[in-house]
Amino acid sequence: MCPFSNNLKLTENAYKVEIPLTIPLLEEFTREPITIGDHLRRRRIELGLYQKDVAAKLSVTTPTVWNWENRGSVDLRFIPRVIEFLGYNPIPQPEDLLGKLAWYKQVNGLSLEQLGVEMERDPEQLADWLSGRHKPCRRNRGEIAAFLANRVQSFDAISIY
């Protein structure tokens, strides 16, 4: 008892109540990312950044980053910037030759016109090949394989079949 206030004097231990606190992991860390937007959100959270910080790094608006994270699709022209921000390429590389060409176009953010300029090909012809309307002849398959071999280091052996 305190002689001045007539209040009961308690020790510090009397106030101490321990409550175990377990903070669940965010959903972004418990499931595998599926879309590029999922990868972007996970990387942003790992780095402790806000969407506005990522938007500034990628030279886009904050609502654009929100759309990518929540709707999953990134405009073709921004994919190279997103891959650079992530530090890895989340887009799996296909096995077939035309799939690899479409993958090259996508990860480099190229339009058919830009790919046509790089390959010195008509964009309409490339559109036909990539859509499956026409198949390239043997000579053209060889040229596609040579084009990809010169530009993509991760292609070990490119089959023209």
Order of alpha helices (4+ residues) and beta strands (2+ residues): alpha-alpha-alpha-alpha-alpha-alpha-alpha-alpha-alpha-alpha
